[in-house]
Amino acid sequence: MATGTVAPLPASTRIGPEDQFVTVNGLRLHYLDWGWTSAEALVCLPGLGGHGHIWDSFAGAIRTVYRVYALDQRGQGDSEWPAAPDYLTAHWVSDLKGLLDALGVDRAVLVGHSMGAHNAMAFAARYPDRVKQLVLVDMGPARNPPANRVPPPADFADLDEAVAYAQQTSPQTPLEQQVLRLTWATKVLPNGRLGFKADPRVSDAWQADNLWDELPRITAPTLILRAALSQTLPEEVGQKMAQTIPQARFEVVEGAGHSIHADRPAAFAALVLQFLRGAGTGEVSASGR
């Protein structure tokens, strides 16, 4: 059972987020709170190796409509690593429940990317009464890593070298988004080089449940976004998800790779806001422009 404690945050009109920590399941987890205490809660979950700041563009665009919480999931960003590599779907789901409990949020909008989308999907199926709406970014119900994925180098000479590498592997991502992601994803290692903050055990230890049989339990209206350049979510899988989840809508975002929110930030925010404001359901293919 998840347990959590968090100090209340006073109302604020700040532009950027405030760093907060919560102890859940014995781990000190970091999250970003974008303020506006009276607004409806929207929780963002990043993908493998990600962190809360990958949602900065999106959160900045919707912060006057929703109170955005962007979580560094266990073992990532500035959150604590578990002593043992406890990275099962049940662990991620329990952490999210613990966060919501600690925040006093009974029901929230969930937005997840990649691994975060898988965790949001599992949470929505297992706690359907706690999810108002669900946005799943480029991830299916079963883990299907690209066969030709090459792990990044373990470290870099500096941020410039890291950004140059990222631009080679994801040329469609705007430079400012690459800098944002890598600034918060890295730390200076004892050898003086730049390395990743994320627990290196996560990739191998992440045992994702196959959620196909659980999808019909999701009662929240759901937006499924697929990147046109995706190597993670085949279009037929996204379409099948939309047919399996009771209230689901499927869209394809042109010109975007796996990280749609970074590759096409304005289009992503517009699509998500349109959905959250009550656009209909059904299978749709969109340019995302």
Rosetta blueprint (number, residue, H / E / L):
1 M L
2 A L
3 T L
4 G E
5 T E
6 V L
7 A L
8 P L
9 L L
10 P L
11 A L
12 S L
13 T L
14 R L
15 I L
16 G L
17 P L
18 E E
19 D E
20 Q E
21 F E
22 V E
23 T E
24 V E
25 N L
26 G L
27 L E
28 R E
29 L E
30 H E
31 Y E
32 L E
33 D E
34 W L
35 G L
36 W L
37 T L
38 S L
39 A L
40 E E
41 A E
42 L E
43 V E
44 C E
45 L E
46 P L
47 G L
48 L L
49 G L
50 G L
51 H L
52 G H
53 H H
54 I H
55 W H
56 D H
57 S H
58 F H
59 A H
60 G H
61 A H
62 I H
63 R L
64 T L
65 V L
66 Y E
67 R E
68 V E
69 Y E
70 A E
71 L E
72 D L
73 Q L
74 R L
75 G L
76 Q L
77 G L
78 D L
79 S L
80 E L
81 W L
82 P L
83 A L
84 A L
85 P L
86 D L
87 Y L
88 L E
89 T H
90 A H
91 H H
92 W H
93 V H
94 S H
95 D H
96 L H
97 K H
98 G H
99 L H
100 L H
101 D H
102 A H
103 L H
104 G L
105 V L
106 D L
107 R L
108 A E
109 V E
110 L E
111 V E
112 G E
113 H E
114 S L
115 M H
116 G H
117 A H
118 H H
119 N H
120 A H
121 M H
122 A H
123 F H
124 A H
125 A H
126 R H
127 Y L
128 P H
129 D H
130 R H
131 V E
132 K E
133 Q E
134 L E
135 V E
136 L E
137 V E
138 D L
139 M L
140 G L
141 P L
142 A L
143 R L
144 N L
145 P L
146 P L
147 A L
148 N L
149 R L
150 V L
151 P L
152 P L
153 P L
154 A L
155 D E
156 F E
157 A L
158 D L
159 L H
160 D H
161 E H
162 A H
163 V H
164 A H
165 Y H
166 A H
167 Q H
168 Q H
169 T H
170 S L
171 P L
172 Q L
173 T L
174 P L
175 L H
176 E H
177 Q H
178 Q H
179 V H
180 L H
181 R H
182 L H
183 T H
184 W H
185 A H
186 T E
187 K E
188 V E
189 L L
190 P L
191 N L
192 G L
193 R L
194 L E
195 G E
196 F E
197 K L
198 A L
199 D L
200 P L
201 R L
202 V H
203 S H
204 D H
205 A H
206 W L
207 Q E
208 A L
209 D L
210 N L
211 L L
212 W H
213 D H
214 E H
215 L H
216 P H
217 R H
218 I L
219 T L
220 A L
221 P L
222 T E
223 L E
224 I E
225 L E
226 R E
227 A E
228 A L
229 L L
230 S L
231 Q L
232 T L
233 L L
234 P L
235 E H
236 E H
237 V H
238 G H
239 Q H
240 K H
241 M H
242 A H
243 Q H
244 T H
245 I L
246 P L
247 Q L
248 A E
249 R E
250 F E
251 E E
252 V E
253 V E
254 E L
255 G L
256 A L
257 G L
258 H L
259 S L
260 I H
261 H H
262 A H
263 D H
264 R L
265 P H
266 A H
267 A H
268 F H
269 A H
270 A H
271 L H
272 V H
273 L H
274 Q H
275 F H
276 L H
277 R L
278 G L
279 A L
280 G L
281 T L
282 G E
283 E E
284 V L
285 S L
286 A L
287 S L
288 G L
289 R L
